[in-house]
Amino acid sequence: MPQQDASSNNPAVMAYNAVLVLFDVLVFLVKAIYIVGKGVFEMAVLPPARDVSGDIVLITGAGHGMGKNLSLQYAALGTTVVCVDVNEKTNQETVTAIKSKGGKAFGYTCDVTNRQQVVDICKKIREQVGIVSILINNAGIMPTHPLLQQTENEIRKTFDINVLAHFWFIQSLLPDMIKQNRGHIVVLSSIAGMIGFKYLVPYCGTKFAVRGIMEALSEELRADPAKPNVKFTTIYPYMVDTGLCKRPYTRFPNLLKMVKPDDAAAAIIDAQRRGLIEASIPKYLLYLNTWFRNMPLRVGQEFGDLLDTGLQSDLQTAAPNAGVKMYNLVILIIDIVAMLVRWIYHTLESFYRLVVPPAADTVHTDIVLITGAGHGMGRCMALQYAQLGATVVCVDINEKMNADTVATIRQQRGNAFGYVCDVTNRQQIIETAQQIRQEVGTVTILVNNAGIMPTHPLLQQTEPEIRKTFEINVMAHFWLLQSYLPGMLEKNRGYIVAMSSVAGLCGLNNLVPYCGSKFAVRGIMEALAEELRQDARNPNIKFTTVYPYMVDTGLCKRPHMRFPNLMRLVKPEEAAAAIIDGQRRGLVDVSIPKYLLYLNTIIRVFPIKVGTLLRDFLDSGVESDL
């Protein structure tokens, strides 16, 4: 923790600082009121749409679907369009269609998962076309089936296209935007980037990750002393009729009909031209999501059950509830009344639980597996679980440190086993899981704790750093879940605990890939919980996602904070105790300290710039480790 100057104990200095803080609070309130008022006004009167006829726009996935529609519509506005797609034939068709209408277009074939190809193509575009001023990261895929049926190749490809490709294009094109002090980056998230859906666990993880990347990158550039004029827009479309959603169903087809690609493209371009930070298609989804995020979880689930919309598995040949569901008016009224009654019950229950939390389960009969158990929070959790009587399985890549944790537990007469495993290696995880089941038993509590945090600007992060961040912080979750969840389902009892972060709640400077990885963990946990909630077997599996503030484990190398008493570094022992308490009480979300979760939820109700003001006032984060 930063050392405090001796003069800070001087009464005169303390009084002066108190006056400064009070002044800053007043300025914050005045600015917040202005921003809220402006936000309300702009809901009725949108900002003017700027002219894009002088821009060069690069669109990935331009050969089909929304990418093709975006290309045609931008060209119609006089924009020079750079079409990028892995499919040379369909990409050329888009270019030809634009030129046949008198537009200006260039086509480039590129595998967006290959960073070197992206770098080379962007260099060629600069030489042959000019500096790209609008980047639209549109390319994406959507495997649609249960997590336990998704292959390693499917999951990796989903993240390579839907997430990592964003980094390669941003790192290639953003420097020129900053240099010319003009640019706009648009990314396609999804309604699955706002809430979790069954059969879309990896996809939801990718679309939550995109949110985190954009929030963190916009914050990083906002903190840049040069104040570059680069804007960001994140789009959350509902299901678009491009063929990506193969087996959609909805109870209310007129209310939640599939969006036409033409309409989606028009809405995206309009949002970009007006400089909107976020936009959903249709518009009301963003407001609806914000509203339900401030309600108890069960209230949102009840509403989702009423709407009954989503996707069937693309591996099933038939399903009894596939297609459109139609209900008569009487049944609909009964369903709405029943939902409202349950809403009231769940709301009252949540207020009651604020005062009287659920009872803590015992864990003395559980086998708990903790990744990263050799040090930091992992070690503290291992020791504390052992003290509660649980059998602890310690997993770490560092054999010496892991063995030390096991030895310490055994010295305290606890029951512990140690296994060396590289959590980025799926085959190692599978083999270790088989060994643990034979030698120890069925794991009933899985704590996905291992993580890394490179801390410097995105443009200084290397490809190996970014890939390693996602391999450890995200992909390892999939391999561990696929290895241990079947045993829990067989036993009909299990707990899954995942470490997200305060950086999984809001974007932070110097942490763009890390924020993306921690937002991804949120999406994975929400989607998997929803997938099992709708499982006909009704399995007794509980989920807890943890959002710690900076923990004093050495991961945060250069922290800074304006109010160290309010937002001090959390001790690893305290964090471990809070995590275990949250798991034992069956809490879905746990932040450390507790108020951060409530603060984030409340701030999300207000315009985004109010949250920015609050971050500036608190002035807390990490400096670049370079």
Protein Blocks (a to p, Z undefined) as FASTA:
>chain_A
ZZddfklmpmklmmmmmmmmmmmmmmmmmmmmmmmmmmmmmmmmccddddfklpccddeh
klgcjllmmmmmmmmnopacddddfblklmmmmmmmmmmnopacddddddfklmklmmmm
mmmmmmmnopcfbdcdfbccdddddfklpcfklmmmmmmmmmmmmmmmmmmmmmmmmmno
pacddddddfklmbccehilmmmmmmmmmmmmmmmmmmmmmmpmnlpabddddddddddd
ehlambgcdfblmlmgccdfklmmmmmmmmmmnopabdcddfklmmmmmmmmmpcfklmm
mmmmmnopadddfkbfbdfkgcjddddfklmmmmmmmmmmmmmmmmmmmmmmmmmccddd
dfklpccddehklgcjllmmmmmmmmnopacddddfblklmmmmmmmmmmnopacddddd
dfklmklmmmmmmmmmmmnopcfbdcdfbccdddddfklpcfklmmmmmmmmmmmmmmmm
mmmmmmmmmnopacddddddfklmbccehilmmmmmmmmmmmmmmmmmmmmmmpmklpab
dddddddddddehlambgcdfblmlmgccdfklmmmmmmmmmmnopabdcddfklmmmmm
mmmmpcfklmmmmmmmnopadddfZZ
